[in-house]
Amino acid sequence: MTTKSIKPNTLLLTVFSVILFIASSSFGLCRGQKKGILCLGNGEMCVYQDKSDIIQLFGPPYSSPSVLELYMTGAPEVVSVREKGTAIWTHSITKNGKKTGLMTDFVTTTLPAFIRSIHNTDTITFSLKLPEKTAWLDQTAAYPANIQKAVLLTSPAGTYAYQNVFYPTATANNYHLIISGDISISEEEDRSYTIRCLPGKSSIIVVSGNNFPECVTNTEKVLSYGYDRLLADTRNDWNVFTSSRIDFEKKLPPETPEREKLLKAIDDVAVLIKAQQGKEGGVLAGYNYHLAYVRDQYGVSRGLLKLGHIAEAKAILQFYLDIWKRKGLLRNAQGIGLDAFHVHENDEVEITGYLIIQAFDYLTSTDDQSFIKELFPMLQWAWDCQAHNVFRNMLPFNGDETYIAGGILPRTVMFDGSAEATLLFVTGGSKLIAWAEKNNMWEKSELNENKKLLQQIIADYNNNFLPDGKLLTNNPDRKKGLELPRFRHGVCESCYKLEWTQKTPNNRYLCPYCFPEKTLPDI
């Protein structure tokens, strides 16, 4: 890109908007996940599926380890269709060109329970797989005779909630697996079980709770309410959510190109976000990432505001505020219902810029001045974090965001000046300072000091990142005279583990395992 002069705010829109759209609005697909994954959820229990195959089931809370996987065997053809405005899915099953079954899946909106109703004319077989640490306890005798099998599945305390290596749970997660109807289950090898649905009607239900007593009482409620009531209540609740959306069928003229595809995409995205939003307000970044990432949720919030789902957008900010009040800080990602921070290098930049912009995006859409006043101490913290990292009127890179985590730039440039991080500071800071001045939130001396810093960064921006009209993603000049920290929490430059790292004499960063043994070249 070349230009003679360009304002920072315009640059943010023209250069980085595409990155933000792809990286933030894909809800985890940007983090190396395959496309086509379905999500069913109610803020307590979340289920990710590949068509009818369950690849993860977890919660409450949303930051929990998955308890099971369920795969259909025999390679039938499956066509999955979502009911408009809801996360209710119907799977049509075909064998040898003949329709042999129909399954309906949903997570109830009133209880943490997954329901699968099966109607089939030919035997359907599933393979049920459990994680190594999941305990299996047969409790069939405690349930009515029409229940073919009732099993308590328990992920013990200490099971990792994230990628099987990070953030152990403090308590056990309990689930009841209930199967009934023309169905049976048998144990195979390697913690695998075979479920056979004979011709007729059957159901597979998984129920959970915040603890064992809740799991039991929730299971009793699911069985007493019955399928029809649970489905009707779930459909009604989803319709209430969908009715709060802007009516795009009225807004989009009939001559709009590919209008029906666009309307479907709008509905798909809205339901996908809602299904991944925990009751605490945080939104999952995708099926491999059971955490709420600041950057991802910035994109999600923009989408929610454009869709008219104001309450859900506000809930994300409330999620941040609740954590900030308890902990006094925010990190690259936070646990949803789990006390956990996902810490990377330089978490005081980039994410803090997004946080301020997100709050003022919400204000623009709602004029909810009282909520911004409530958020202001957290927003001032986000400003102060960035201001503390300004050197030569530039900010560095965050270690888990667009350029670094995506492999576009190596970690050796982490402390270079970042065009994006600096521009986020300018964009969010401009909004924050203008609002704070109008609402008398700062003393005059503090206001003037913050204005001066912002003006200096803006004045130097083109020289720092647009010399000769060419955009520099990173500027190494920021490191001149900068004393790098001795320790940082992030990725080891040798083994690539996420760990505490220590600075070597030549300014490389190695984990405690590599530090005594490895030597990396100068940079």
VOTI-285516 format. One record per residue (C-alpha): x, y, z. Coordinates in steps of 0.001 Angstrom, whole numbers, plus 524288, in hexadecimal, padded with zeros to 5 digits. Example, Ala and Ser with C-alpha at 12.3 -4.5 7.8 and 13.67 -1.06 7.14 Angstrom:
<atoms>
8300C7EE6C81E78;835667FBDC81BE4;
</atoms>
This chain:
<atoms>
800008000080000;8050A80D7F7FCB1;7FF5281ABA7FFE2;8047C8285E80261;7FC2282B6980E23;7F1B8823DB81532;7EAC5825EE8220E;7EC5581B2C82C42;7DDA6818E082DA5;7DC2C8176B81EF7;7E78E80E1081EA6;7E13F805AD8291A;7D5268044D820DA;7DBDE80249813DB;7E75A7F9988176F;7E3C77F22B823B0;7D5207F063821F7;7D7307E4A581929;7E05C7DE7F8232A;7D69F7E10582E1B;7CB707DB5982648;7D29B7CEE3822F8;7D9947CD3282FE5;7CF107D1A48395D;7C2157CE9883317;7C4C57C06C82FB7;7C28F7BC2283DD5;7CE4A7B35C83ECD;7CF9A7AF2C8309B;7DB137B8AA82FDB;7E1E57B06383A23;7E4287A4C783144;7D6E679E46831D1;7CFE3797A3826B6;7C39079D5D820E5;7B5DB797FD821F9;7B569795BC830B3;7A7F17974E836CF;7A5FC79D0C84456;79AA679A7284D81;79ABF7A17185A83;7931E7A8C0864D9;79D9F7AFBC86CB1;79F987A41B875B5;7A1537981C86D13;7A7E7798F285FD1;7A88078E8C8553D;7B0E378F31848FD;7AD1C7862083DDF;7B20C7826F83074;7A4B077FF982A83;79F04775AC833D0;7AC23771DA839C4;7AE70777B684730;7BCA777BD28480D;7BB7E782D985520;7B17F7842786005;7B43678C1B86C4B;7AF0279527876CD;7AB4879B6187F6F;7B3737A37387F73;7B73E7A61987159;7C5A37A56F87505;7C516796D3877D8;7CB4478AB6871E6;7C363782C086835;7BD807768F86E2A;7BA9B76E2A86230;7BA8F76C4A85385;7AFF47653984BD2;7B1C6760D583DBB;7A85B75A1A8348D;7AE6B74E0482E71;7AB7C74703821B0;7ADE77531281935;79FC3756EB81689;79C9C7636680F64;7987076E0D818E4;7920777AF38153B;79132784AB82083;787B27901382078;7862179A8B82AD9;7788579F7982E22;778237ADF082AD1;77A867B6FA83640;77EA17AC0683F5E;789A47A28E8426F;78089796F68405E;7865678DA083653;7801F782AC82E7B;7889D7781982874;7832576FDB81D5A;789D7762AD81BC0;78A8F75B7380ED0;7901A74DE380BF1;7917B7489E7FE2A;788E2753777F903;77DE6750BD802BB;77A217597D80E19;77BAA7517081A5C;77B4075AFB82596;778D67687E82AF8;77F4676E6E836EE;77C4577B3D83DD2;786A97817284677;785E078CFD84FAF;78B1C7921285C8A;77FAD7961A864F3;77F527A4888683C;77A687A25187617;783A37979E87AC6;791867933387790;78CE5787AC86F7E;78F5C78283861CE;7840577B0C85BA8;784B97723484FD2;777F676C4784AFA;7798B761118413B;76F5175B6F837DA;774E2750D282F0F;770B57459C8265E;77E2F73F49825F5;7882C73D19830B5;790D0748D5833AD;79DAD746A783AAC;7A5B97508184237;7B34174FAA84809;7B4207568F85535;7C1D275AA385959;7C5EB75FCC866A2;7D21B7672B86AEE;7DBD775F0A8727B;7D8D27651A87FBF;7CA01764F887E8E;7C3D275BF688891;7B8637530E884B9;7AE8D74F1888F2B;7A2677474788BA2;7967974CFF89281;78BC27464788ABB;785DA74024896DB;782BD74DAF89C33;779ED750F9890A9;76CB874C5588B5C;76BA773F9D883D7;769BF74686876BE;777B774BBD877A8;7809074222870B6;78CFC7478E876A0;79088752B187FD4;79EEA755AA881C2;7A5C975FF3889F8;7B17F765678829D;7BB0176D4088AE1;7C6A677548886A4;7CE797764A8934A;7D36E782E989932;7E05A7867B892FA;7DC15782C288537;7E0F578CE187BA3;7D696795C4875E0;7DE9379AD486A7F;7E579792D485FF4;7E7C3787E2869DC;7F3AB78EE686F64;7EF5179BA8875BD;7E6BC7A049880F5;7E2C97951B889D2;7D4EB7953288EFC;7D34A7974989D90;7C7D278DF189ECF;7C2D0781EC897BD;7B96F7830D88C3D;7ADF57799E88D12;7A526774DA88217;79A4E76AEC88104;799877635787443;78BB575E31872B7;787727554F86794;779AD75037865C8;770E9749E285BA2;7750F73FC785182;7835E74148854DE;78E9773A1E85B72;79CAA73CE985F6A;7A849733CC8608B;7B664735BE864CC;7C1617341A85B04;7D012735BE85C81;7D7BA7422A85F5E;7CCCC74931866B5;7C3C57484685B0F;7B5747448085B87;7AC137409D850C3;79E3A745D7850DD;7948A73EC88480E;78791744FE844B0;77E6D73A7783F9C;7733D73E0883675;769817464383DFF;76AC1751E384704;7758E754AA850B2;77CA775FC68574D;78A217636585C1F;78A7C76DB3866CB;795F4773E286DF2;7931677C43879E4;79C64783F188279;79CDA78DAA88D98;7A64B7960889549;7A83178AB289EC5;7A38477CD18A112;796BD780778A81B;79328789B989CF7;7964F77F328930E;78CDB775E6899DD;781D177FC189B79;7837B784D688D9C;7829F776EC88876;77622774CE89012;770777815488A61;7740777D9D87C69;76D8A7705387DD4;76166775F988450;75FA47812087A8F;760587781986EC6;7651A77A39860F2;759AA7821285B8C;759E878C3A86657;768B378DCA865D7;7688D78F7F8571E;75D57799488578E;763BA7A14B86266;770A87A15585B2E;76A557A58584E6A;762DA7B07085545;76F037B5AE85C07;776BA7B5B284F56;76B977BCD5848A2;76C087C7548532F;77A8C7C93685088;778B57C99B841CD;76D667D341842D1;776967DCFE84977;77EBD7DDA783D0E;77D717E858832E1;773637E3F8828DB;77C497E26181D2B;7716B7DC8481500;76B387EA0081524;7780B7F15781405;77D537E9F280849;776347ED757FBAE;770FF7E2067F3A1;77AD27E5207E8CA;7868F7E3627F1EE;790217D9F97EB4C;78FD47CC687F188;7865D7D18E7FBA6;7824B7C44B80115;790627C005802E1;793487CCB0809FD;7877F7CB31812F7;78B787BD4281615;799767C178818F4;7946A7CBE382249;78C367C1E68297E;7975C7B7FE82996;7A0E07C1AB82FA9;797517C6BA839D9;793C07B91C83E92;7A1F47B4B283E5B;7A6007BFFF84722;79AB27BE2085089;79D397AF8B851CB;7AB6C7B24C85566;7A8877BCF985F68;7A9AA7B83F86D60;7A0127BCEB87791;7AB177C54587D29;7AB827CCCD87036;7B83B7C7A686A80;7B7CF7C1BD85CDA;7BF9E7B5938596C;7CA117B70F84EFF;7C6B47A9DD84909;7C6A679B8384C5F;7D53279A6784F49;7D5907A6CC85760;7CCB37A67A8633D;7D01B7B46586715;7CB9E7C231863F3;7D5EE7C98E85C09;7D5C47D86385C33;7D8DC7DA2984DCD;7CF167CFCF8495E;7C4677D596851CD;7C6F57E30C84C2C;7C3207DDBA83EDE;7B7A87D67B844E0;7B2E87E2D784B8B;7B3627EA6B83EC7;7AB297DFD983887;7A14A7DFB584397;79F957EE7684314;79D967EE308345B;793877E3668361E;78C337EAED8408F;78F3F7E13384B76;792977EBE285526;790B57E3F6861A3;79A837D9C985D25;7A4797E42E85976;7A2F77EA97866C0;7A4967DD5D86D69;7B2667DC25867DA;7B6597E92586DE6;7AFD27E54987AB0;7B7AD7D89987A44;7C43C7E07E87980;7BFFC7E9CB88432;7BC847DECE88D8F;7C9EA7D8A788BDE;7D10B7E5A888C80;7CA3F7E92A89940;7CE8F7DC3E89F3C;7DC5A7DBC3899B8;7E0287E99B89629;7E4957E59E88884;7E0FB7DE7987C17;7E9517D5CA87382;7E9E77D0CA865A3;7DECE7C75C8691C;7D6907C4B387532;7CFA37B89887A29;7C0DD7B843878D9;7BBEF7B40888622;7C9B27AF3888935;7D3AB7B7958903A;7DE587B75A885E1;7E6947C0CD87DFE;7ED2E7BD4387124;7F9587C5B78720A;801DE7C9848668C;80CD27D31086414;809037E169864E5;7FAE37DF4B868D7;7FA8A7ED9986CA2;7F9B67F17385E46;7F0B07EE62852DD;7E6427E7C585B2E;7E5237F3E8863B1;7E3637FC0885764;7D8767F332852A3;7D1FA7F3FD85FED;7D0C8802CB85F94;7CBEA8030285181;7C2037F84F8548F;7BC4C8004E85FB9;7BA9580C3D85726;7B4F08042884BFE;7AA9B8001C855D8;7A88180E3F85A06;7A6C48128684BE3;79C3C8083C849F4;7950380A76856B9;79890817A385CD8;7993C80FFD869A6;7A11381A5C870CE;79ED68149287E4E;7A5038079E87A68;7B10A80E51874C3;7B27A815A8881A5;7B1FD8089C8888D;7BC4F8035B87F25;7C4F680F5F88019;7CE6180A9288AC5;7D1187FE7F88289;7D2A3806B187633;7DC0880FC987D1E;7E3D2803CB88140;7E4297FF91872FD;7E92280D1D86F18;7F36D80D32879DA;7F8597FFB6875D9;7FADA804838681A;8007B8118D86C4C;80A2B80A5D874FD;80F33802FF8690A;810F880EBC86017;81F348103985C04;8239E8190885102;814FB81BA184F25;8128180D8984B3D;80C7D8019085191;8117B7F38785006;80A757E73984B8A;801ED7DE378538F;807577D068852CB;7FAA97C96184F94;7F4B77D263845B5;7F41D7D4438371A;802267D5658328E;809B07CDB183CAD;800977C23583F52;7FD5B7C14E830EC;80BA57BF8082D73;80C017CB8B824D9;816ED7D12082D30;820737C9BE83618;820247CB6C844D4;82D257D24D84418;826057DEBD83FD5;81CE67DE9684B9F;822567EB4C85117;823187F247843F8;819677FD16841C5;80C577F79A83D41;8046C7FF9583397;7F8147F899837DD;7F9E17F9558469B;7FDA5807B1845BE;7F20180AB883D2F;7E8BE803A88465E;7EDE080C4585154;7EB9A8188084930;7DDF781476844ED;7D9128100F8522E;7E06181A9A85979;7DA7B8256485144;7CCE182099854BA;7D02A81EBF86317;7D66682C28864CA;7CB348332C85DEB;7C11882C3486659;7C8CC82DFB872F5;7CA5B83C9387054;7BBF183E5686D58;7B7FD83712879B3;7C26D83D04882A8;7C84382FC4885F1;7D6608349388736;7DCE283FB488E45;7E19D84A3E884EE;7EFEF846C3886BA;7ED758385D883DE;7E50B83BB58782B;7EF858449687280;7FA1C83A70874BC;7F22D82FFB86DA5;7EEFC8393E8628B;7FD5183CAF86104;8015982E638603A;7F6F882B6585620;7FA9E8373A84DD5;808FA8334E84DFE;805CE8259984931;7FD0182AC983E6A;80731834C883A4E;811AA82A2F8390E;8091881F938333E;80BF382230824EF;81A898236B82776;81A91816D282F56;8121980E718269C;810678155F81991;81DF6819E781588;81E2381D648071E;80FAC81A0680686;811FF80B6F808BD;80B5A8049E81417;814597FDF381DDE;80DC17F338825A3;818E17F3B382F84;823307FDC68329A;82FD27F8B3838E4;8338A8067C83D23;82AC7805178491B;834B77FBE884F50;83FD6805DD84EBB;84339808E085CD9;838528002986211;83B9E7F72786D6D;834657EA7B86AB4;82E2B7E36C87648;835DD7D86687C74;829FF7CF6687CBD;81DB37CE7D874B1;8129A7C4AA8741E;810CD7BFB886659;816697B68C85C4B;824297B10A85DA1;82C077B46C85179;8321F7A6E185158;827F279CAA85501;81BE17A56D8530E;8156B7A1BB85FE5;80CB17ABE48663E;814377AE38872B5;81BB47B83087AA0;827A57BC02872BA;834887C25F8767A;83CBC7CBE086E88;849DD7C6DF869D0;855D87CFC0868C5;8529B7D21085A64;8443F7D58C85CFD;83DF67C89585957;833A07C28386223;8342D7B45D8669B;82C067AC498700E;832027A68587C86;83462799A787567;83BA379FA3869EB;842737AAF5870AE;84DEE7A33A8766F;8502479B1486A2B;84CA47A2C985DF9;853BB7ADA5856DF;84C767B58B84CB2;852F27BE90842CA;853417CD3D8446B;848577D52983E51;
</atoms>
